[in-house]
């Protein structure tokens, strides 16, 4: 029994010995080591060695536990990723006009300032276009002056024609009732003259009949007186009296006949005047026609205002042509200004200038690329499981692989979507088998103390300290 215990103790001592040169010599060396140990010594050294080994194992396990707890605790409050890169504002400077490159004033990687000319294109075509547009503007200005003069003349002409037409219509309006009054008065006068002439003719005829009777009586008295004088019955004085009465009757008869002729002439004249009344009525018709003509002339004169409106429209069109010509001049000047390309801000030329003097460029063709040094940040793509405690404004550290340095920063923005959701072909997991893949969300980290010459695109390692209070209010990532 004691021998068996000694053998076990010897094996235990061999198994518990630390590894060393003797252990690396193989099984034979081990057997010699076992054989060289005395039983009494082995029993005395066994408790101390076992305690040292157990203490080492316990210490190692405790250190591993502490490291593991610290690692996971730190990793939980300090999310870290190496899927991060330096980003910055860049601009591709392109040509805005067609032309031939005249001069290239910068070279690759050169520092340029805001407003500094970069590339100059041949401006001959643009200058010609500017002169043409200026000539078109001058011609349009001349047309405006002509339209203004035509409008003023038309306004005066229309006003004069309207006044003349109004005066003519007023005269015609006054002439028509005057003509009608004259015709009516003349018609009445003619009728009265005819009636009077007829009455005078009747009276003259009655007078002729009376004078004829008197003449016959006087002739009979004269003949009787002559017979009686021949018989001596009367004196010659009676014959002379009868002769005188006969002569007087003849004269009265002739006067009465002349009165009839005069009355007939008066009647004929009155009847002739009556024939002129319809002609006078034609004068009234002519006056009415003249009145209508004057009214039409007034409407024609008023129609001149339509021509005025047309002249005003022509003036507005000419002014619009001037505005268009001015816009063309401004566009031509802008095109001329585009022949010189200026730096929009302080920057560095990102690469060698790809264009050379004499090269023909098209609108939109790249002339050079500028990298602005005033604003740089880091875009870190964290796993969605790391962003539970990330807030905007929390401090962050960025280690640049190229420089081997660490810079301070803070969380500026959290991406509104994952990178996969914004990809050209976003994943569609509605069909087939599904395998859950942890997505990455872009986080923008502003650099607080990074140098201005930090290259864009460098790989960095970003760490966010979620234990610190955010510098500014932010929003947590949606759980």
Number of C-alpha atoms within 10 A of each C-alpha: 6 7 9 9 11 16 14 12 16 21 13 14 21 17 11 14 12 12 9 8 9 13 15 10 10 10 11 11 14 16 12 10 15 17 11 9 13 11 15 9 9 17 14 9 11 15 11 9 14 15 11 12 14 11 12 12 12 12 12 12 12 12 12 12 12 12 12 12 12 12 13 12 11 14 15 18 20 22 21 22 17 16 16 24 21 21 20 19 14 17 16 14 19 16 21 17 18 19 21 19 21 18 17 17 12 17 17 15 16 14 16 21 15 11 12 16 16 21 24 20 26 19 19 13 12 22 16 13 19 21 14 15 22 19 14 19 21 15 16 22 18 14 19 21 15 15 21 18 14 17 21 15 14 20 18 13 16 21 16 13 18 21 15 16 22 18 14 19 21 14 15 21 18 13 17 20 14 14 20 18 13 16 21 15 13 17 20 14 15 21 16 13 19 21 15 16 22 18 14 19 21 15 16 22 19 14 19 22 15 16 23 19 14 19 23 15 15 22 19 14 18 22 16 14 24 21 14 16 16 12 9 11 11 14 13 15 11 15 20 14 14 21 19 14 19 22 16 16 22 19 14 19 21 16 16 22 19 14 19 21 15 16 22 19 14 19 21 15 16 22 17 13 18 19 13 16 19 13 12 18 17 14 16 21 15 14 22 19 14 19 21 15 16 22 19 14 19 21 14 15 21 17 13 19 17 12 15 20 14 14 21 18 14 19 21 15 16 22 18 14 19 21 15 16 21 18 14 19 21 15 15 21 18 13 20 21 17 18 23 20 21 18 19 16 16 17 22 21 23 20 14 14 19 11 17 14 14 13 13 15 19 14 11 13 16 16 20 22 21 24 23 23 20 13 13 23 21 28 24 27 22 23 17 16 14 18 23 15 18 24 26 22 22 23 24 23 22 28 17 20 13 11 10 8 11 16 15 17 23 25 26 19 17 21 14 13 12 16 15 13 15 11 9 8 8 10 10 9 10 7 6 7 6 9 7 6 6 10 15 21 24 21 21 21 31 23 21 15 10 17 12 11 11 16 16 19 13 15 18 25 18 28 24 26 23 21 14 13 13 17 13 12 11 16 12 13 16 8 8
